[in-house]
Amino acid sequence: MSTEIAIKVEHLSKVYKIFDKPIDRVKESLNPFHKRYSRDFYALNDVSFEIKKGETIGIIGKNGAGKSTLLKILTGVLTPSAGTIQVNGRVASLLELGAGFNPEMTGIENIYLNGTVMGYSKEEMDGKLNDIIEFADIGDFINQPVKMYSSGMFARLAFAVNAFVDPDILIVDEALSVGDLEFQNKCYRKFNDLKNENKTIIFVTHDINSILKYCNRSFLLKQGNLVGSGTSKTVVDLYKKMISGGSTAKNDIKEKITDNKNKYNNWKGLLNLNKNFLEYGNKKIEIIDFALENEKNEITSIVSSDEYTKIKIRIKMNEKIDSPIFAYSIKDIKGTELIGSNTFVEGVNTDGLQKNDFYEIVFKQKLSLCGGDYTLSFGCTKHNGDELTIYHRLYDMVLVKIMSVKPVCGLFNVNTEINLDKI
Ligand SMILES: Nc1ncnc2c1ncn2[C@@H]1O[C@H](COP(=O)(O)OP(=O)(O)OP(=O)(O)O)[C@@H](O)[C@H]1O
């Protein structure tokens, strides 16, 4: 294998035998004619790729796609059923968080224990000890047995040990999400240091913003198959398409509209809906469908902060009502309302909507928020003096992911223009 290559995987498969009933396992092992009572399940199916030294690679895929299986094989925790892996360099992994720790030993003793496992002498570890303790930042707990640690402390020590034992290849999975925000931030800075030192990093996460920010290349796994590889932007686009049902739904919907007005309920099935949404109102006006549409007119729950996004609502007038207000709002996951708009503040005339008719309201704007998870709510209301009539509200209805390739200071991207002049 070329010295430029850190990891080379060829035709890797991991097959599990699935038995419908526990007794079938016994029957199969005892059957004199090798009759099968099981079927094969491919957690990984004929996967091949190369990772060059110094690359930061993201691995994405839905739950059960085979990501952990792949990482466990790369770190030697699992053996493949077929195929080969060649690894060039020392691998550190945060996979089995703190798996190398002895619960009875203190944090410091475990640092030395892990160092020995990684092939370092006591003297070499003496030189790294302070950096590790400082990074983990768990105070006096470093002298306590690790069985007394919280999961966050475990994560801190595990990351610190793995990042500072000078690995050539660092494998990280969602483990990081255990730590608090400040610690996660510190870990990402450490990622950057390791990247700059030309270390290879493999990173598994569901957080596509981190993938876009830190990984130059990514792989997409689907049901054990490697279905995409390339720049993170390309692979994330593919993943977005996959999780939104591969839809470019506009045409289908147009057909169905002319088909039958009462079937105006096709968009929402393409979105990531929140099971815990809140619905109320007298339904004299009823929200019958809604959508989030990206610049390519695809219905999706994932949009970029720098693209024009349409938020669409379809309503049915169950009564004739003049001047209703149609609105949407976007909240962060803690429930703080961040942005929104409505037909009233924008001065849109909503008079003359007739009973039993259907209407479509489209809000078009850039959702210039920092990358992350949000909820989208819809509402139809009306002010009568101080009184507010609520016809229909769907609170926290859609789970929306906003991607921001550009780092944002604070909550919003205000797209500042900056001049620097000599004076
Ligand atoms: N020991 C096992 N026996 C049978 N099936 C298994 C076993 N371990 C994993 N699988 C299956 O292999 C598939 C891939 O699992 P894996 O944990 O690699 O997925 P993943 O992409 O990491 O998912 P997640 O994002 O949920 O962590 C899943 O369908 C899982 O149920």
The ligand as an ORCA input file, in Angstrom:
! r2SCAN-3c Opt
* xyz 0 1
  N     -24.857     -8.334     16.387
  C     -25.743     -8.037     15.441
  N     -26.600     -8.965     14.997
  C     -27.499     -8.677     14.015
  N     -27.600     -7.464     13.417
  C     -26.759     -6.502     13.829
  C     -25.790     -6.724     14.858
  N     -25.095     -5.573     15.043
  C     -25.629     -4.667     14.174
  N     -26.613     -5.230     13.449
  C     -27.405     -4.570     12.407
  O     -26.530     -4.042     11.432
  C     -27.083     -2.846     10.888
  C     -26.017     -1.759     10.936
  O     -25.813     -1.385     12.294
  P     -24.864     -0.169     12.707
  O     -24.872     -0.104     14.204
  O     -23.556     -0.297     12.022
  O     -25.658      1.074     12.100
  P     -25.339      2.617     12.244
  O     -25.302      3.184     10.867
  O     -24.148      2.832     13.106
  O     -26.651      3.128     12.986
  P     -26.849      4.311     14.068
  O     -26.798      5.596     13.313
  O     -28.238      4.015     14.570
  O     -25.815      4.168     15.132
  C     -28.331     -2.519     11.701
  O     -29.459     -2.909     10.961
  C     -28.183     -3.383     12.930
  O     -29.451     -3.767     13.430
*
